[in-house]
Amino acid sequence: MLRMTPVALALSVCMLPQSAGAQATAASSEATLAPVKVKAGPDSPADAPPLYAGKQVAKGARLGALGNQDLMDTPFNITAYTAELIENQHARSIADVVANDPSVRFTTSNGHMYENFRIRGFDVNQNDVSIDGLFGLVPSGHVPLEFIERVEVFKGPSALFGGMAPSGAVGGTINLSPKRAGDDPLTRVSVGFQSGSQLGTSLDAGRRFGDDKAWGLRVNAAYSDGDTALDGQSKKREFISAALDYRGKPFKASLDTYYSKESFKGGTPAMFWFTTPGIPQAPDPSINQFPAAYGELESKAVIARADYEFYRGLSAFAGIGLMRHDFAGFINGTHVRSINATGTSKTSFTSGQRGYNENLASEAGLRANFDTAGIGHELVLHASGLEQESGSGSSISSPVFTTNIYNPSFQAMPALPVATPRTSETDLSSVALIDTLSFADDRVRLTVGLRNQQIKTTNYNATGKVTAQYDKSAVTPAVAIIVKPWGPAVSLYANYVEGLSKGDTVTTPTTATNYLHVFAPYKTEQKEAGVKWNAGSFAHTASLFEITRPMMIALGSSTAPTLSDDGEKRVRGLEWNTFGEVSRGLRLLGGATYTQGVQTKTAYGLNDGKTAVGAPRWQGNLGTEWDVPGIPGLTVSGRLIATTNQYLDAANTLRIPGWGQVDAGARYATVLEGRKLVLRLNIINLFDRHYYAGSFSDTTPIATLGLARSVSASATMDF
């Protein structure tokens, strides 16, 4: 079972109202600090930033332990996509939202049960998605967006601000902000349709109660069922969440809980593992490669948070959450394997899987805002913890069969494992000190900080015997500066930050001179400089960055090599992001990214200088919305997404071509019998292009498949 960390044990103390003893201590501290000028920002770090013009993004986002920060005061590239965008684009998953971002690409075939991403050329696992800054608590599989207010994309390593992400996430992280009840009562019902014959409905209800409406309750529920765009597949989704919050002074608190279940039968989207340079043409995404596949994902969680302001300029915060995820069926490894130039595979198989994950996440900290000698300080002391327990039965594989990606063979699913013994435990704990100093009437802001991270893992076999252990620590620094030389409309920024991921253990080959050696955590370095321009209703961010990540490579003799962590992957890039309302009724969202991903240090130098896997030179997104003149309430939209060619293997012998996709949509807002009604229609991949979308893995030549043309429609009414 999971064990409580010191951080988790301290949370109950941080969440309690101030005792008489604490009041005396606070009074004493206040007296001691009397000569120091104390200041507080206009808003609490827990307050959500307001919407930017066009309502597709927000004016700020959460920066880990620092809480919510204004975009123009943040020396990093951050974009916060809003609930309005989610609703208007019929976004069903995080992948649908980040399809608007030129620095992010989806690295799992569309429609697959799990979501993975690549940000700035580096893989970001779904485990690296946080909710209100806490990792390990989001629903596994497709995160239901009905209860999400913001999807925030942070680009670059972020270990300082929230602790190490469970899978490393050196290219960036994604944070989700849950919905809260607004001041006005809300009862919103939607019914919708999606390609195939998927029918669904959702409910969004919110109320505030008590004096000054201090108490709030937001309930979201969704249900859908029916056939999908994948031939023969049907999918069912069930979801419900409740968010209770209290916004008093000096105490604020929230309690979130959810239940999510997604099941499918009759097939699952596949990925494609190639072995020859002649990569066959991409198949129609509606072709079902594994028509007998079925599976089920179930997640449930509870998350509690609290903030207490002892006095103006000094506050404490804490959070704790528990999530349980169970899975069964053909979920992972849905690959058509060893495909030749004609699209034939002779080594594919299906497998039956069953397992679970149980995560306990916690954080606690102090914030102090004060001035000393004319220098403003926003000081944060932050501790975080994440305990993860995983278990699974040995997967049961079907016999190997021959198939073709254009004309698949049917293979029955094997039985599922019965038992799910514990297989691993991971404990991530850390403590950080971060200070943001402000000068020259807040025109210059300098952020400096250090985080000490402890990583412990233990692996078990089916009998419970320990088979491997890992216990290492590392310190990651960060320094960032933002300057506003011409006032608040322009921010120049630069940063140096380090990310962190677990170091490898030498397990193969067994003839290695340092077999079973455990490397220290890998430190990823980012150097970035950029400029932000807020034109009032239209904003731009331009970033120039370099990220280097260590890798394990072999040196010396090929028969008895010595493994080293001196390998390196480097990605340099230039990003441009833009959003807002360029003129009345015309909104833009998107940008472009140019990258050079290079393998700078490889095993025996064989691939030095070659292009990194899954690193296209160009990625671009441009979305538009136009309110049609003369027809009040009618809006039409379009989006273009493009990616140039990319390699699937380190030797650069397997390459997939570039691709482009056009999306279109329309919505009409009106009033029916005194109630607001919005009708929406969206078409993804309007021209039904069939293409390989990207690379699934840095180590195996597996390509993902883009989504077939998909149509969705909905009607939403407020009661």
Secondary structure by P-SEA (a helix, b strand, c coil): cccccccccccccccccccaaaaaaaaaaaaaacccccccccccccccccccccccccccccccccccccccccccbbbbbcaaaaaaaccccccccccccccccccccccccccccccccbbbcccccccccccccccccccccccccccccccccccccccccccccccbbbbbbbbccccbbbbbbbbbcccccccccbbbbbbbbcccccbbbbbbbbbbbcccccccbbbbbbbcbbbbbbbccccccbbbbbbbbbbbcccccbbbbbccccccccccccccccccccbbbbbbbbbbbbccccccccccccccbbbbbbbbccccccccccccccccccccccbbbbcbbbbbbbccbbbbbbcccccccbbbbbbbbbbbbbbbcccccccbbbbbccbbbbbbbccccccccccbbbbbbbcbbbbbbbcccccbbbbbbbbbbbbbbbbbcccccccccccccbbbbbbbbbbbcccccbbbbcbbbbbbcccccccccccccccccccccbbbbbbbccccccccccbbbbbbbbbbbbbbbccccccbbbbbcccbbbbbbbbbbbbccccccbbbbbcbbbbbbbbccccccccccccccccccccbbbbbbbcccccccccccbbbbbbccccccccccbbbbbbbbbbbbbbbbbbcccbbbbbbbbbcccccccccccccccccbbbbbcccbbbbbbccccc
